[in-house]
Amino acid sequence: MPSGLGNGASPSIITEFPRLFLYLFRSKRDLAMANEPLARYQNIKKSMVATTLIGIGLMGAVDEIIFHQILSWHHFYDRATPVIGLVSDGLLHSAELIFLILGSFMLSNLRSQHVFSSRAGWAGLFLGLGAFQLFDGLIDHKVLRLHQIRYGVDNLLTYDVMWNAVGAVLLLVGLVLAARVRTSSIAL
């Protein structure tokens, strides 16, 4: 009897070649079905990352358009000349566009593969919105002192509290949605 065939020895490359060939050239859908719980978890995670990036970019755009341009309450960096303030706003705008484009490409890729999780997507969106808002309110405004929310007002604390409260509520909504996604994916 030839070695590797029926005597308990490991199979040879010749007998295993068809299975190896199929393994190497299987589709993404086949890969997802082969290890469905792991694939489902990875797709949920990717969905959340994509929409978190979109949320960060979207809240950056809202901040830039409403508070920097329309209301003219501040620039991203207010501790220099107005020209530097405008340049810093342009850099912020560039960063928000990068987040929006990257997240949108990731989202499009997930949707084209029919693996996007809308529940994880909503969680990620709110996490991104809230994370940007809180980071801006706490780190940019208070720690780094790049700018204040509004200048020339008697009670800046009211603006700070409202700004950070909105960010905290958005982040909390995202955390609750993410927890629901996690518990529903564990139950599957």
C-alpha positions in Angstrom: 0.0 0.0 0.0 1.4 3.4 -0.9 2.6 5.6 1.9 0.0 8.0 3.3 -3.0 6.1 2.0 -5.0 4.2 4.6 -2.2 3.3 7.0 -2.8 6.1 9.4 -0.1 8.3 8.1 -0.8 11.9 7.0 -2.3 12.4 3.6 0.1 13.3 0.8 0.0 16.6 -1.2 -1.3 14.7 -4.2 -4.4 13.4 -2.3 -5.0 16.8 -0.6 -4.4 19.0 -3.6 -8.1 19.4 -4.7 -9.1 20.5 -1.1 -6.0 22.8 -0.9 -6.8 24.3 -4.3 -10.4 25.1 -3.2 -9.2 26.5 0.1 -6.8 28.9 -1.6 -9.3 30.2 -4.2 -12.5 30.4 -2.2 -14.5 33.6 -2.3 -15.1 36.1 0.5 -18.6 34.8 0.9 -17.3 31.2 1.3 -14.8 32.4 3.9 -17.6 34.2 5.8 -19.7 31.1 5.7 -16.8 28.8 6.8 -16.4 30.7 10.1 -19.7 32.4 10.4 -19.6 33.6 14.1 -16.1 35.1 13.7 -17.1 36.7 10.3 -20.2 38.1 11.8 -18.2 39.7 14.7 -15.6 41.1 12.2 -18.4 42.6 10.0 -20.0 44.2 13.0 -16.7 45.6 14.1 -15.9 46.9 10.6 -19.4 48.4 10.3 -18.9 50.2 13.6 -15.4 51.5 12.6 -16.7 52.8 9.2 -19.6 54.7 10.7 -17.5 56.0 13.6 -15.2 57.6 11.1 -18.2 59.1 9.3 -19.6 60.4 12.7 -16.3 62.1 13.5 -16.1 63.7 10.1 -19.8 64.7 10.2 -19.5 66.4 13.6 -16.3 68.1 12.5 -18.2 69.4 9.5 -21.1 70.6 11.6 -18.6 72.4 14.0 -16.7 73.9 11.1 -19.7 75.1 9.0 -22.0 76.3 11.8 -19.7 77.6 14.5 -16.6 78.6 12.5 -18.2 79.9 9.3 -21.9 80.8 9.8 -21.9 82.1 13.4 -18.1 83.0 13.3 -17.9 82.2 17.0 -14.3 80.9 16.7 -11.6 79.4 14.5 -9.9 76.1 15.2 -6.9 78.0 16.5 -7.7 81.5 17.8 -4.4 82.3 19.6 -2.8 83.9 16.5 -3.8 86.2 13.6 -7.1 85.8 11.7 -5.1 84.4 8.7 -3.7 81.6 10.9 -7.2 81.0 12.2 -8.5 80.5 8.6 -5.6 78.2 7.8 -6.3 76.2 10.9 -10.0 76.0 9.8 -8.8 74.7 6.4 -6.7 72.0 8.1 -9.7 71.0 10.2 -11.9 70.8 7.1 -9.3 68.7 5.3 -9.2 66.3 8.3 -13.0 66.0 8.5 -13.1 65.3 4.7 -10.5 62.5 5.1 -12.6 60.9 7.9 -15.8 61.2 5.8 -14.2 59.8 2.6 -12.4 56.9 4.4 -15.5 56.0 6.4 -17.7 56.2 3.2 -15.3 53.9 1.2 -15.3 51.4 4.1 -19.1 51.6 4.3 -19.5 51.2 0.5 -17.2 48.1 0.6 -19.2 46.5 3.4 -22.5 47.2 1.6 -21.2 45.8 -1.7 -20.3 42.6 0.1 -23.8 42.6 1.8 -22.2 42.3 5.2 -22.9 45.8 6.6 -24.6 45.8 10.0 -27.0 48.7 10.2 -27.4 48.4 14.0 -23.6 48.5 14.5 -23.6 51.4 12.0 -25.9 53.5 14.0 -23.9 52.8 17.1 -20.7 53.8 15.4 -22.2 57.0 14.0 -23.3 58.2 17.4 -20.0 57.1 19.0 -18.2 59.2 16.4 -20.5 62.2 16.8 -20.1 62.2 20.6 -16.4 61.4 20.6 -15.6 64.4 18.4 -17.9 66.7 20.4 -16.4 65.7 23.8 -12.8 65.7 22.5 -13.3 69.2 21.1 -15.1 70.5 24.2 -12.6 69.0 26.8 -9.3 68.7 25.0 -9.4 71.5 22.4 -11.3 74.0 24.5 -10.0 73.3 28.0 -6.7 71.3 28.0 -5.0 72.7 24.9 -6.9 76.0 24.9 -6.9 76.2 21.1 -10.2 78.2 21.2 -13.2 78.8 23.3 -16.8 78.1 22.1 -17.7 81.7 22.0 -15.9 84.9 22.8 -17.4 88.1 24.3 -20.1 86.4 26.5 -20.6 86.9 30.2 -21.1 83.3 31.1 -18.8 81.0 29.1 -19.6 78.1 31.5 -23.1 77.8 30.2 -21.7 77.3 26.7 -19.1 74.8 27.9 -21.7 72.8 29.9 -24.1 72.6 26.9 -21.4 71.8 24.4 -20.1 68.9 26.5 -23.6 67.7 27.6 -24.6 67.4 23.9 -21.4 65.4 23.3 -22.0 63.2 26.3 -25.6 62.4 25.3 -24.4 61.5 21.7 -21.7 59.3 23.1 -24.1 57.7 25.6 -26.6 56.9 22.8 -23.7 55.3 20.9 -22.6 53.2 23.9 -26.1 52.0 24.5 -26.6 51.0 20.9 -23.2 49.3 20.8 -24.1 47.3 24.0 -27.3 46.2 22.3 -25.4 45.1 19.2 -22.9 43.2 21.3 -25.6 41.4 23.3 -27.6 40.6 20.2 -24.5 39.3 18.4 -23.6 37.1 21.4 -27.1 35.6 21.4 -26.8 34.6 17.7 
